[in-house]
């Protein structure tokens, strides 16, 4: 367990002892998803620090119990069982569709509210869920929108697909290809790879031979920027597009020139409004210069889940898990960087609009903006 903290008690203003509230956070602090996991942990730390500085929740301090699942589904399930057995009040975290899919049954069996912040597979939200909620949109919405952007906005005619062979990559690939078909198009080449692969030459040579003018990458860090760098080395000039798995600042730092012009879907961008810009600036001041780079896109997912959803429900429902679950299910409100009001549907899916961004001059910019 990484970042584990002691759970104590404090005196409330009325003199009674009030136990601290403990939030469990599952994040891949090591393994291939480490860049995502550290961003999630930073967002949680920032949210909890601000809540406690303002007096906590009804006089109760908020504590974090961060567990490293090494970006592994098997280890994530073990971490989930440990958290469920450790009497945490709620679990806010979880990155990677394979990991979250392994954790959902444990949340349902244990009867513990589980707010998922970083996994987009459509099967994560269903009418069978009673305890699992997701704060980012599913691949079903995001990937279908990406297909439209690629064909209509970018004018791509010959789109190839390369995807991770895990749950996340396969779901995105299938939805994207189906969306192309509904528009009377088809992928000119479809290739796959294993999450830990480092050489993508064989797949890229086939994509190059197909004459692709666009390449949809459905994967994550570190594979995605490596694919981009190797593609450019082979002379492939096609435009890259992708979904939330690419919405990681490490994509740009690992492929600074190769990623330029990439268009992708995401759920936070600091250029959305003044509030988002102010938060991102505050976040960078707090975490820049540390052991891990500041990654606003990733930290925002966790931060707003805790500040805007978990904390208000803990304030009104307390630590009663059933009341807490019902509060989350009925939650409606404003989220940092999201236009309009958001709410959960009957499957536990947060209803919101994804953003389209473009890598431009070394940063994620809103697609179509002049910034």
RODREN-579376 format. One record per residue (C-alpha): x, y, z. Coordinates in steps of 0.05 Angstrom, whole numbers, padded with zeros to 5 digits, always signed. Layout:
BEGIN
XYZ;...
// end
This chain:
BEGIN
+00000+00000+00000;+00026+00068-00020;+00008+00132+00015;-00028+00096+00072;-00046+00142+00129;-00068+00130+00200;-00141+00136+00216;-00156+00174+00280;-00211+00212+00316;-00222+00285+00333;-00268+00325+00379;-00327+00358+00344;-00350+00428+00365;-00403+00396+00410;-00352+00356+00448;-00368+00287+00420;-00315+00245+00387;-00322+00244+00311;-00284+00191+00273;-00245+00212+00212;-00274+00197+00144;-00229+00152+00102;-00229+00151+00027;-00197+00092-00009;-00161+00107-00074;-00139+00052-00122;-00086+00077-00170;-00031+00046-00211;+00028+00080-00178;+00074+00030-00212;+00070-00010-00276;+00050+00015-00345;-00005+00060-00318;+00039+00097-00268;+00033+00164-00303;-00042+00160-00296;-00039+00134-00224;+00005+00190-00199;-00041+00242-00230;-00101+00211-00196;-00065+00209-00129;-00045+00282-00137;-00117+00302-00150;-00140+00265-00088;-00087+00297-00045;-00105+00366-00069;-00179+00356-00057;-00170+00328+00013;-00121+00382+00032;-00170+00436+00012;-00229+00403+00047;-00191+00395+00112;-00164+00466+00109;-00236+00490+00106;-00255+00451+00169;-00267+00381+00141;-00336+00351+00132;-00383+00368+00190;-00323+00373+00235;-00293+00307+00212;-00225+00305+00178;-00217+00269+00112;-00162+00217+00106;-00135+00181+00045;-00115+00108+00039;-00080+00102-00029;-00068+00031-00055;-00021+00015-00113;-00050-00038-00159;+00012-00038-00204;-00036-00027-00264;-00053-00101-00260;-00125-00129-00259;-00106-00186-00212;-00071-00139-00163;-00126-00088-00169;-00178-00139-00147;-00134-00156-00086;-00128-00081-00070;-00203-00073-00076;-00216-00130-00028;-00167-00101+00022;-00200-00033+00019;-00270-00062+00025;-00247-00100+00087;-00212-00040+00118;-00276+00000+00132;-00262+00057+00085;-00324+00099+00075;-00320+00103+00000;-00272+00085-00057;-00256+00140-00107;-00207+00121-00161;-00193+00063-00207;-00156+00071-00273;-00158+00023-00331;-00219-00015-00356;-00188-00084-00343;-00174-00065-00271;-00242-00033-00258;-00280-00091-00291;-00243-00136-00241;-00264-00092-00183;-00337-00080-00196;-00364-00146-00169;-00325-00135-00105;-00357-00067-00095;-00426-00096-00108;-00415-00155-00061;-00385-00112-00006;-00437-00057-00011;-00387+00000-00015;-00396+00062-00059;-00345+00060-00115;-00333+00123-00156;-00294+00105-00219;-00252+00162-00248;-00210+00130-00302;-00241+00073-00341;-00288+00079-00401;-00309+00008-00422;-00385+00008-00435;-00396-00053-00390;-00373-00014-00328;-00441+00019-00323;-00504-00023-00328;-00573-00028-00296;-00545-00084-00252;-00500-00034-00215;-00521-00012-00146;-00455+00012-00118;-00411+00030-00177;-00413+00099-00209;-00370+00128-00264;-00352+00202-00270;-00326+00202-00342;-00364+00184-00404;-00362+00114-00435;-00328+00093-00499;-00397+00085-00530;-00407+00161-00530;-00335+00183-00536;-00313+00137-00592;-00375+00148-00635;-00363+00223-00629;-00291+00214-00648;-00310+00178-00712;-00353+00237-00732;-00298+00286-00717;-00247+00246-00757;-00290+00242-00819;-00329+00307-00818;-00285+00358-00782;-00217+00331-00803;-00239+00304-00871;-00201+00239-00863;-00218+00189-00918;-00172+00129-00904;-00170+00115-00830;-00129+00058-00801;-00138+00031-00731;-00085+00005-00682;-00110-00017-00614;-00087-00049-00549;-00113-00121-00544;-00140-00108-00473;-00212-00092-00455;-00203-00018-00466;-00171-00023-00534;-00218-00076-00561;-00281-00039-00539;-00258+00026-00571;-00237-00009-00635;-00303-00045-00645;-00345+00017-00630;-00303+00060-00676;-00306+00011-00734;-00382+00004-00726;-00389+00080-00726;-00349+00085-00790;-00393+00032-00822;-00457+00070-00805;-00428+00128-00844;-00412+00083-00903;-00338+00080-00889;-00290+00025-00866;-00221+00022-00835;-00167+00012-00888;-00125-00029-00839;-00137-00056-00769;-00078-00077-00725;-00070-00095-00651;-00014-00101-00600;-00001-00123-00529;+00000-00071-00474;+00074-00082-00458;+00098-00084-00531;+00153-00035-00550;+00163-00049-00624;+00105-00033-00670;+00142-00035-00736;+00104-00095-00765;+00036-00063-00753;+00058+00006-00777;+00087-00021-00842;+00019-00051-00858;-00015+00015-00841;+00034+00052-00885;+00021+00004-00943;-00054+00018-00936;-00043+00091-00951;-00077+00116-00888;-00087+00190-00879;-00111+00180-00807;-00092+00131-00752;-00138+00119-00693;-00097+00096-00634;-00137+00062-00579;-00088+00051-00523;-00051+00086-00467;+00017+00108-00443;+00072+00085-00455;+00052+00049-00520;+00015+00107-00553;+00072+00157-00558;+00120+00101-00579;+00072+00084-00636;+00072+00157-00657;+00147+00164-00655;+00158+00099-00694;+00105+00119-00746;+00139+00185-00759;+00206+00150-00765;+00177+00106-00819;+00153+00167-00857;+00079+00159-00840;+00048+00228-00842;-00024+00208-00824;-00060+00248-00770;-00069+00213-00704;-00136+00211-00667;-00156+00177-00603;-00199+00177-00540;-00188+00187-00466;-00129+00139-00461;-00087+00190-00497;-00109+00248-00453;-00046+00246-00412;+00007+00301-00412;+00060+00246-00417;+00037+00235-00489;+00065+00303-00507;+00129+00298-00466;+00144+00229-00495;+00128+00247-00567;+00135+00323-00570;+00138+00329-00646;+00103+00265-00666;+00040+00280-00625;+00032+00350-00654;-00036+00356-00688;-00066+00295-00652;-00141+00303-00641;-00173+00266-00583;-00231+00264-00535;-00223+00283-00462;-00262+00308-00401;-00221+00366-00376;-00184+00423-00408;-00161+00484-00372;-00181+00530-00429;-00254+00513-00419;-00267+00572-00373;-00235+00618-00322;-00250+00571-00264;-00214+00513-00298;-00154+00558-00314;-00149+00582-00242;-00153+00510-00216;-00099+00486-00264;-00053+00543-00244;-00064+00527-00170;-00052+00453-00182;+00014+00466-00219;+00039+00511-00163;+00024+00455-00113;+00055+00397-00151;+00107+00424-00200;+00178+00410-00178;+00160+00345-00142;+00180+00274-00158;+00124+00267-00209;+00104+00318-00263;+00040+00356-00253;-00014+00326-00298;-00076+00370-00295;-00119+00327-00342;-00112+00266-00298;-00114+00301-00231;-00178+00338-00250;-00217+00272-00256;-00203+00252-00184;-00205+00323-00154;-00274+00340-00178;-00302+00271-00160;-00281+00283-00088;-00296+00357-00083;-00361+00360-00121;-00393+00291-00110;-00361+00251-00053;-00353+00308-00003;-00424+00337-00009;-00454+00267-00002;-00411+00251+00058;-00434+00316+00087;-00508+00301+00079;-00509+00225+00086;-00451+00213+00134;-00416+00146+00133;-00479+00104+00124;-00461+00068+00060;-00532+00058+00035;-00550+00131+00046;-00484+00150+00014;-00500+00108-00047;-00569+00138-00054;-00541+00208-00049;-00491+00195-00105;-00546+00165-00149;-00589+00227-00140;-00531+00276-00147;-00538+00334-00195;-00491+00393-00200;-00435+00431-00232;-00367+00401-00243;-00302+00438-00254;-00290+00448-00328;-00356+00417-00350;-00409+00462-00382;-00479+00456-00355;-00506+00410-00301;-00484+00338-00296;-00521+00279-00265;-00519+00203-00260;-00566+00160-00302;-00598+00095-00278;-00536+00055-00296;-00490+00098-00253;-00461+00135-00313;-00448+00209-00305;-00482+00245-00362;-00436+00299-00390;-00407+00322-00456;-00336+00302-00474;-00288+00354-00501;-00250+00352-00567;-00178+00374-00559;-00118+00380-00604;-00044+00376-00587;-00018+00443-00609;+00049+00475-00593;+00063+00426-00537;-00004+00429-00501;-00075+00404-00504;-00118+00459-00534;-00193+00460-00547;-00203+00436-00619;-00223+00494-00663;-00199+00548-00615;-00149+00600-00636;-00107+00594-00574;
// end
